[in-house]
Every structure is written in structure tokens, then in C-alpha cells.
Amino acid sequence: GADEGAADPRAGGGGGWEEVASICDHVGSVRSLCLAPGVGFLSTSNDGTARLRALSGVTLAVISHPYSGTAENFVYQGCLLDKADVGSDQALLRFATVSEDSTASVWEPMADGGAKSLELLDHPDCVWCACGLPGGDLATGCNDGVVRIFTRNPARAASAGALAAYAEVVAAAKAKRRGGPSAEEIAKLPLWDARLATRGRGEGDVKVFNKGGVAIAAQWASASGDWVEVGEVTGSRDSGLIDGVSYDHVLPIEFEQPGQGLVKLQIGHNDGENPYTTAHKFIEKHGLDQDFLERIAEYIRKNAGGSAPTLGEDNSAQAPPASASASASASASASASGAPKASSSSVAPAVAYVKFEKPLKGSAEKAAAKIQETSEAFKADPAACSLALSPSESQGLAELVATLGQTSRWHASELGPPCLAAALKVAQTWPAAEAFPGLDLLRLAFLHPAGSATLAGGAGSVFEAGGALALNLSRVGGTVETPQGTARVPMALELLALRCAANAFCHPAARAQVASTPARNALLTRAAAKALEPGSGAAKQVRVAAAALLLNLSLAAGDPHLPTGSVAPAPGVYGACACGLEALVAGEAKEAEAKGAEAGAEEGAAGCLLAAKAALEATGDVMTARGSPLPAACTALKTSGLCPPGPAADALNALGPMLGC
């Protein structure tokens, strides 16, 4: 079931059932159980594995279904294969497993507790079910509506022509899943050899070029004045039909329905549409709870690609081309330049918060590997052995990584305290130089609905003084002692602490706790100000994260969906925003510093202008704003002519009358 365990109920007295064992070794929902006469049974799971067990539940072999990376590796079903035609291998068991990843795999369990893959059978689409047939044949049910029978007996095999035609169908389906820009789209891109004719808008700007008929993404390097190749642009073309209607994206979605178990549905979405509108229509069509709206919309946004729209507005004109959408993943920093606006829609939330979710794929695995490596070093040091992870913390860390990796199941998965214990321990008790991998995991956990709720538990102790997040926010702009002497706090820690705090505003439970007291609010604004102030030396990404934090804090102050008093008054937000504007003016006015310590000041200032405007609109506290350094900073920025164009300039113009400057 969805509780990630397999139960062994047996008939009890009086015709009822008695639970005699409960097994919880899968880290994803259990999808199927299959009897293995004379041995036990086979269980399959969303964690990408199948487990052969004795009837007592003891695991005899673990089967890891191969993963091609084209879809979630959910193992939907397993089945026992008849051994009538396996010749000298009569004594061996054989199983087949089928997956969301468009494959079926045939296995032999090994004596060492593993399993050997005999063959991987490609399909044109997701494979939902499998059944062993007499003579050792295998029948599979595919999402394309076709049941196919596979055999190891040459006498029963299909003709060479039929096999060749099937291979072409599978190859075409693989090419469609790989996606990427079409030949026509690539031909319209600027040529790589002529790239220097186009200059980047700033450090890290991403653009797609045509290099020998291949679309490649490149980033602008200001120091060299050239584009640096990042890699080939690929994507996932998941268009399809639902009830005869064509959609740019057809995504699988699952729900636990009382009395029905796990219900598998599909949701259709077109590029340029508002994900909240799509989610609302889906909920209405299937009679689902409106509480799913936020989760479904977020799932669509992550899996259909493109940038987040301004909620409540027509975004069709803003939809980026497929190539630009794909190449955007090369940038690891989020920008606060797109101002969230109030929505006139009765469906969409009134505000949209800035999130730091990239890079999503692989981040959790890398952070966990670094944590385990450092933990092993602590074990070998008698003075630091208490900082090492315990076995239960290591197990929880593995479960956290597995859950974070299955993004399409976030709406239905859980992240309880045991999963987060290791990340919290690392962020809260490890030295500043080693704490950042824990913060990176917490950054991702705040994006997970259940993870965010868990972190907000205990009245938000993670946000209290000494808590995992509060402790590291207090370190921003500070120093640490190293064997070489006093040094600035590591940039990675500052960056991830600020991003983590910004992500705490993603879901209502944590949003209601992160700034609920004056002390918490002051900590947020102080950390942002330390990163943004002139001469701070903070990196561009750190400034962007600080500005995003201020913007989220300001938006939360006016969020109608939060209980009254959830966000304490934040007079410090205006002073922190002023720091970002002052850094831009001070740094850009001195050419020697413009490309040094103040690099990234423009991005930080843009976010600060939006944050200040949002805070004033939310609180209406004009007197506090006018009594802060913000009016003078806005005046200096106007005079300098350095204000970034677009939403930032609009915000500066709107602030003038409010601040009397």
C-alpha cells in the first residue's frame, strides 16, 4: 500500500483476518504482490525495486529494475514465469517486472541475495502489468493499449518482418521521449560560429545556439567575453490525447481514494496555460478535494517545463519556446525579477513565492554522499565521533533521498521526522564548513509539501534561535576560525541558508511559522541585509537569494490565506532593501569595484525594489518606510540611472510617491 509496507494477513477465527506481520523495507508505495510457490512471494514498489521474500517476509533477493531515465522508475507489477522451456535451468526461479520506464525485465535470483537480469524488453510506452503464460512466455499490458506476448522459444517467435516493425515502433517512441528541438527549430537558432555577434546580458546568461545541426546551451562568461558551452539541449516530448483532446503534455497522476486504493489518472496541459487553471479543471472533472490544488499545480509546473506564470493573468504571450525552456535548466540560480502579482482569479492563490528548486535532479544524492563521507571521517576522530550519523539517521537519510527523487509522487508521499533527522543534525550541530549539505537537503525538503509541514512542526523550532535554519542564518556575513586563521563564513553556507529560508515560504504550514515572531522576522531581515549591504563581498547568487527572501517575507505579510498575525511586523525589511540599492549605486559608481565585490548587485537591487513595494502594499506602513534608509537609497538609485529596466524600474517608479521621494 501507500504506507510503503507489505502486510501478511491470514484468516483468523470467525472468518475474519489477523495481521501476523508488517514489513516496511520498501521506500516507495508497494504496487503488487505475486506468489512464488515453494518459495514465498514477490513485492514490487515505486522505489524501483522488487523483493523476493519467504512467506515469513524475510527478503531473499532484491531486484533493482533497470532505469533509462526517461520516466519514473515505478515497478508496477511482478510475475513468476513458467519454467517449462528453460532446459537445464529447471531448478531456477524466473521473474519478470514491468515499469513506468517503458520496460519489462526478466530476472533470476542469485544466491548472494541479488538478482541477474536475463533480458530487458523495451516497450513503446509505460508497462502497467505482466502475466506469466504456460511454456515460459510473458504477456505485458502497455499504456498504448496493446497486450504483447514475448517468448524464449524460437518456434513461437513472430516473423522477422513483425519483429523489425516492432523495433521501429520502439525506436520512434524512444526518440519522441528524448525530445529536444526539432530540425526546423534548430535551423532558426543563431549559429555557434557567429556567437560573438551576440553578447550576454550578464554573467551566467543562458542562450541556445545551432552547432553543426545540434542545439547546444551556452552561458555568458563576462571575464572572457565569450559563451561557454554547457551541453546539448534535450527535452521530453510527452504530448498525447485524453478523451480525444490533444495536449502538449500528458502527465500521469495518482491518488489514494478511500475504498478504491491507488487510482491512476492522466492530466493534460498545454504550453502557455496557467497550471492552476489546469489543476482546477482536473479537480472538478474527477471530484477531488480542493486541497490538492496547490500540489497538482506545482507538479504540472515542474514536469511540463517553462517558467512560472503570473497567476491570474493570460500568460500565453510569455510562454518560452521549447529550446529556451530546456536550456533554462542550465542555470542554477533563481531570479526575483518576475514580480508576483495579486490574482483576480478565484482559483489561483493571490501570491506566488520565489522558489529555489534547481538543480533538483541529483542534488539530494550529492548532498547525502557528502554527508556520509564526512560522517565516516568523524567516526575516525575520537574528538568528533559524536557528530557522526547513527545507523537510524543513515537509514532516514537514504529514505529522504529516495522520496525527494520521486517528484511526481510528492503530492502523495510523506517526509516524517526520521527522514529529516540526519539533515537537521548536520545543519544544527556540524561545524560551519561542513554544514552546507544538510542545508541543501532542507532546501529541497521545504519544497516537499509533507516535508515542509514536518519542518514547521513543534511550533517551528527549526526557526527559533539555535534551530537548524536560524543558526545558519545568524552566520551569514560572519566569520569562522580555520587552521589558517579567521575567515569569512563559506559562501555555500550563506547561499543555502538564504535559499532554504526563501523556500520555507513555499507551503502554508511553514509559511505561517517562519516569520511569526518579531525575533524570527528580525533574523530574516538581518541575514538578508548582511548579504546585500555595500562592501559585503557576497557572491551574485547570495545576493539574489537574499533579495528573494525579502520578497517572500513581504508577500507573506499581505497573504490573505495566512491566519492573522502569522507574519510579525517587519520594519527591518525596508532597511535591508535599502542595502541592496546602496550596493548597486556604490559598486557601479566605482569602476574598479563594478566587476569585483559588487558583482551581482543589479540582480539583488531588482529583487529588493520588488520586495519593498510588496511590503508597503501589504502593510500600508508608509511612516515606517519613510523613516528608514529606503527613501534616500531610492533617490540615489534614480539619480544614478542604474536601475535595472522592466519590473524593477516599474517598482522604483511606484515607490516614489509612497516614500515621498
N, C-alpha and C positions, 0 to 999 in steps of 0.2 A: 504494500500500500504506500500512500504518500508519506507515511511516517518512516520510510526507509528501512523497514524491518520486515521479516517474514515470520509469520506465526505458524505454529503446528497444532491446530485444534483437532481433537479427536472426540468421537461420540462419547458422551457421558451417560450416566444413568438417566432414565426418564425421557430418552430421545433428544436431549439437549447436546450441547457441545462444551467441552472443557479444554481450556488452553493449557497445554503441557510445556510449551517452550516458546520463547520470543527471541528472535535473532536480529541483531541490529548492526550488522557489519557492512552493509551497503551504505554509501554516502549519497545516494540518489534514490528516488522513488523506485520501488520494486514493480516491474512491469508484468512478469509472468512467472509461473511455476510449472515445471514439467517433471513427471515421474520418470525415474530411471530404474526399472525393475531389477532387483537383486543388488542395487547399489544405494539408492536413495532418491534424490530429486535435484533438479536444476533450477536456480533462480536467476532472473535477468533484471537489469536495473538501468536507470538513467545515468548512472555513474560510468557507463561504458564497459561494464564487466558482466560476466555470468559466473556463477559459482556452483560447482558440483558438490553436493553435500550427502552425507549419510542421513538416514531418517532421523537421527538424533539432532541434526542441524550442524554437526561438525563439518567444516569445509575440507573437501578432499582435493579440489583443484580450482584455481582461479583463472578464468579466461578473459583476457583483455581484448575486446573486439577491435580490429584494426581501424584506424581513424585517418581519413583522407583530408580532413579539414574543410570539407565543403558544406557541412551541416553539423548540428548537434549529434554527438555520438551516443544517442539513446539506444539501448539494446531492447527492442520491443518484445521479442519472443525467442525462446529456445525450444528445440525439439530433439528427441532421440531418433537416430537413424537406424533402420533395419540393417542387420549385418549379413544378409543372405548372399551378397555378391562380393564380399571383401576378401575371399580366398583364404590365404594363410593368416589373415589378421582376425580370425573369428573371435579370439579372446578379447579383442579391444572394443571399448565403447567408442561410439562416434556421435557427436552432437553437431547441430547447426544453430547459429544465432543470426538474427537479422536486425538491421539498424536503420535509424533515421538517415544515416550517412550513405544510403543507396547501395548497400552491400549485404550479401549473405556470406557467412564464413563457416567452413566445416572444420571440426576440431577432433583431436584425440587427447584425452587427459594423459599427463605424464606422471610417473611415479614420484617425482620430486615436488608435486603439488602445483605444477604449472600445466600448460597445455600447448600442443603443437598444432599450428594451423596447416591444414592439408590443402585448402584451396579457398580463394576469395572470389566470390561470384558477383560481378558488377551488375547493377540494375539501372534503368533509366531514371528512377525516382526512389523516394523513401520506400523501404520494405517494411510492411506492418506485421506480417505474420508468416509462419512457416509450419510445415507438417511433414513428418516422415511417412513415406509410402512403402508398400511391400517391394522387396527387391533392392532396398537401399536407395531408392530415388527420393528426391526432395522437391516438395511443392512450395512455392512462395507466392504471397499476395502483395502486389506492388501498388503504390499510390496512383499509378496510371490506369488502374482498373483491370490489369491483366494478371491472371494466375499462370505462372510458368513452372514447368517440371524439368528438373535437372537430373541427369543420370551419370553413373560411372561405367555403365555397360555400353560399349560401342555399338552393340546390336540394336539398342533402343535410341541411339542418338539421332538428332534431327539431321536433315540433309546439309551438305556443305553450303549450299545457297542460303538456307534458312539461318545457319549459324553466322554467315558473313553479313546478312541483313541485320541480324540482332546486334552484332558487333558495331555496325554503323549507327544504329539507334542509340546504343550506349555511349559511343564516342560523341555523337551530336549532343546528347544530354549533358555530358561532362563539359563540353565546350560552352554550352549555354550557362552552366552553373559557374564556370570560371569567369565568364562575362568580360567586362572591360569595355572600353570604347570600340565602336565599330570602325571598319576601314574608312568609311566616309567621315566619321568624326575625327579620326586621326589625321586624315588629309587636310582638315581645316585648321589644325594646330600650327603654331609658329615653329619653324624649323630649328633644330638644335644648333646647327652650324651658324645660324643668324641670331643666336640668343642674346648676344651683347647689344643688339639693337633695342632690346627691352630691358630696362633697369628695374630692379626690385623696389618696392615701396618702403622697405626697411629690412633690418636683419631678420632672417628666418622666413621672409615672404615666400610663398609656395606658388609655383606655376608649372603647367604641364606643356611639354614640347613633343614634337614629332622627331624622333631619332631613328632614321632608317626604317620608317614604317611602323615603329613601336612607340606607344605613348609612354613617356617617362616623366616622373615628377622630379622637380629640382627646387632647391632652396637658395635664396639670395644670401651671399656672404659679403657683407659690407667691406670687410678688410681687404679682400682680393678684388672686389668689384666684379664678381663673376657668379654664375649659377653653379651650384654643386649638385650633381646628380644624386638623387635619393633612391630611385628604383622604378621598376615598371609599374604602371597603373593597371591594376586589375580590379574586378568588382564581382558582384554576384547578381546575375540576372534571374530574378525569381518571379517574373511575370506569369500570369495564368488566368484561369477562368474560375469564377464561383457563381453557380446558378446561371450560367450563360453570360455573365458580365465579365469583361476583360479588365484586369488591373495591372498596374506597373509592378506591384509587389503582392504576392500571396504568401502569407506567413502562417505557420502552424501555431496554435494556441491551445492550452489545456486548462481545465478547471476541475476541481474536486466538487462534485454536486452531491448533496445528501441523497442517499438511496440509489444513486447512479454510478458512483465511483468516479474514475477519471474519464472525463468527457473530452474528446478530441474534436476541435473545430478549426476553421480557417478564417482568417480576416483579410480582406482586400483593401489595399491602399494605393492611391495614385500620387505620383510626384507633384509637389506644389499644394497638396491638400493639407489642411490643419489636422495633425494627428488626434487632437481632442475631438474633432468632429467625427472622424472615422471611428474612434473608440466609442463615442456616444451612440452612433448608429448601430454598431455591433452589439452594444449592451441592450439597446431597445429591441433589436431583432431577436436576440436569444433570451430575453427576460432575465438578465443578470443583475446583480446588485450594483448600484451606482458607485459603491465604494471601490470598485475595480477600475474606475475611470482613469485615475492618475497612473496606475500600474500599466494598463493597456496602452495608454498614450505614450508612456515612456518606452515601452517595449517596441512600439511602432517606430518611434523616432530613432532608436538605437539600431534597429535591424533594417529599416528601409533607407537609411542614409540621409544625407542632406543636413542642413543646419536647422536649428530650432526656429520655428516661425514666431512672429509676434502674435501672441494669442488674441483671437477675436478679430483679426484683420485678414483680408484676402492676400495670401502670400504667393499666388501663382506667378506673379511677375518676379518674385525674388528667388524662385527655385533655381539652384545652380545646375549646370549641365552635369551629365554623369561623370565626365572626366574630372571636373573640378571637385565634385563630391568625393570621388575616390581619392584624389590627391590630397585632399584636406587632412586625411588621416596621418600624413607625414608630419604634421605639426603637433607637438606635444603640449602646447600652451593654449589656454582658453582666453578669449578676448571679451572684455566687458563693453566693447564698442557698440554692440547691438542693444539698445535700451529696451528693457521690458516695459510694456505699457499696460495701462488699465484696459481690461477687456469689456466689451459691451455684450459679449456672449453670455447666455445663461448657463452654458455648459462648461466652458473653459474656466480655469482658475483666473483670478483677477490679476495675478502677477506671475512672472516667470523668473526663477532664480538662476544665477550663473553657476554652472557645474564644471568641475574638473574631472572628466571621466576618461581622457585619453592620456597615455595609451592604456586601453582596457585589457586587450589580449596579451597575456604573458606577464603582466605586471605582478600579479599575485604570486605566480610561480617564482619569479626572480627574487621578490622580497622574501618569500619563505625560504628559498635556498640560502640567501644571505644570512637570515636569522639562524638557520640550523648550523651554518658554518661558524658563526660567531659563538653560538651556544656550545659547540664542541670545544672551541678554544677556551671558553670559560671553565668547562669541566676539567680541563687540564691544569688550571691555575687555582691552587688552594685558596688564594685570596679572593677569587671571583666566582668560585664554583656555585655559590648560592644564586647567582644570576642565570645559570644555565636552565634550559627548559626541562620540565619534568616529563615523563612518558605521556601523561594525560594531556599536558599542554602541547606536546608534539603531535599527538593524535588530533587534538582540536584544531591545530594549525593546518593539518592536512585536509580536514573536513571543510575548513574555511576556504582554502584554495579551490577545492572541488566545487563548492557551492558558488563562489564568485565566478568561476569559469563557465558556468551554465547560465548565461544571461537570459536566455529565453524562458527559463524556469524561475526567474527571480520573483515573479508575481505569485508563485505558489510554494516557494521554498522558505525555510526558516534559517535563522542565524542566532542561536541562543548563546548564553554566556560561556559555555565550554568552548565553543568555536572561536570566541574572541579573546579568551584568556591570555593566550600567548602574545597576541598583538598588543594588548593593553600592558602586559608585563614589560615588553620590550620598550614601549613608548614611555612608560612611567618609571622604570627602575634602572634601565641601562644607561650608561654614560651618553652624553650628547653626541659624541662621534659615532656611536653605534645604534642610536635610537630611531634613525630615519626609516628603516624598513618597516618597523611597527606602525609608524605614522602613515606610510604608503598603504598598508593594509586597512587601516582605519579610514583613510580617504575613500577607498573602494567600498568598505562596509557601510559608510554613511549613504552611499548611492543605493544600497540594497534596502528595500522597504522594511523588512523584518530586522535587518542589521541595525538600521537607524533607530528603530524602536527599542532594541536591546541596549544600545549605547545611551539612549535617553533615559533608561530605567534608573531606579534608585535616585529619583529627583534630579537626574542629570549630574551625578557625581563626577563624571568624566570632565565636566565643565567647571567644577569647583577648584579652588586653589589647591595645587598639588595633584589634581587629577591628570590623567594621561594627556589630554589635549591642552588644558590650562597650563600645565607645567611647561610644555614646549612653546606655547605662545609667549610665555613670560621670558623665554630665552631669546626671542627674536631681537636682533640688534645688540645682543650681549656678547660676552667673551667666555672662553673656556681655557682651562690650563692644559697644556700639552707638554710632552717631554722637551719640546723646543722652546717652551715659554708660553706666554699669554697669546691667544689667537682669537679671531672672530669665530662666532658660532658657525658650524658648517652650513654652507649655502643650502645643501639638500634638506637639512632640518628646518631652516627658516621657510623654504619653499613649501615643504609638505605640511608643516604646521598650519600655514596660512591657507593652503588648498583644502586641508582637512576641515578647518573651521568654516570655510565657504561652503563645502559640501554638507555640513551639518544643517544647512537651511533647506536641503532638498526635499525632506519629507516632514509632515506636520509634527510628529511626535518629538523629534529632536529640535525642530524649529521653535517649538514652544518652550524649550528649556535653555537653548544655547545663550540667550541674552535676557533671561528672565529676572535677573537681579542687577542692581547698579554695578556691583563688583564684576560680574561677568561681562557686562557691557563695556565697562572701562578697560578690561583686559583686552577685548577685541579691538577697540579703537587705539589703544596704546601700541599693540603689536603692529597694526597697520601703519600707524604714524611713524614708528621706528624704521619700517622698511621704506617708507615714502619720503622721509624728510631729506632736505638737501644735504649732500655730503655723506649720506648713509653708505654709499658704495654698494647698495643692493643690486643684484642682477635684474635684468629685464623681467624674467619670469617671476621673480619675487615681487616686483612692483605690481605686475598685472594681478597676481594672486591677492595682494593687499587691497588693491582697488576693488576687486571683485568681492572681497569680504565686506568692505564698507558698503558697496551697493546692495548686497544681500541683507545686511543689517538694516539699511534704510528702507528697503522694500518690506521687510518683516514688520517694521514699525507701523506700516499702513495696511498690513494684510488683513482683510475682513474675515478670513477663515480662521484666524487665530483667536483664542479666548482673550478677552480684555485683560490687559496687564501682562501678557506673555512676554512682551519686549519692554524692558525698563527704559525710561528716558535716556537719550544718548547725546548729551551736549558735546561730548568729545568728538563726535563724528565730524563736526564742522572743522575743528582744528586739524584732524587727521587728513581730511580732504584738502585743506589749505596746504599741508605739507607736500602733497603730490603736485599741486600747481606751482608752489615755490621752487620745487626741484627742477621743473621744466624750465622756468624762467632763468633760474640761477645757472643751470648747466648749459643751456643753449646760448646764453649771453656770453659765455666764455668758450671760445672755440677749442681751446686746449682741453677742456673738460667734456666737450659735447660728445665725444666718442669714448670717453673713459668711464668714470664712476657714474655719470648720469645717463648712460645708455639705457634706453627703455623708459625714460621719464615721460615721453609723449604718450605711451600706452597707459602708464599709471595715471597721468593727468586726465586723460579721457575718461577713465573709469571713475575718478574722483568727482569730476563735474556731474556725471550721471548720478552718483551716489548722493551728492549734496542736494541736487534737485529733488531726488526721490525722498530724502529725509525731510526737506521743507514741505513738500506736498503731503507727506504722511502725517507730520506733527503740527504743521502750521505755526511752529515756534519761531517766528521771524525775529523776535527780540534777542533770543539766544544766538541765532545765526549772525545777526548784525553785530553782536558784541564779541564775536570770535575773530580769529585772523582771516576768515574766509573772504570778507569783502575786499580787504587790501590785496589778497592773493588774486582774486578775480580781476581787480582793476589792473594789477601788474601784468597779468596774462593778456588782457585786452590790449594794453598799450604795446606789448612786445610783438603782437601779431603772430604769435607762435601757436595759437590754439589749433588743435587738430580739426580738420573740416568734418562735416557730417553731424552725427548726433551730439558729439562733444561741443561743437560750436553752437548748435541749437540750445543745448543745456546752458551754456555760458550766457547766451543772449536772454534766456528765460530767467536766469538768476539775477541779472542786473536789476530789474525793477523790484524783485523781492528783497534784495540786500541793500538797495538804495545806492548802487554804485554804477 
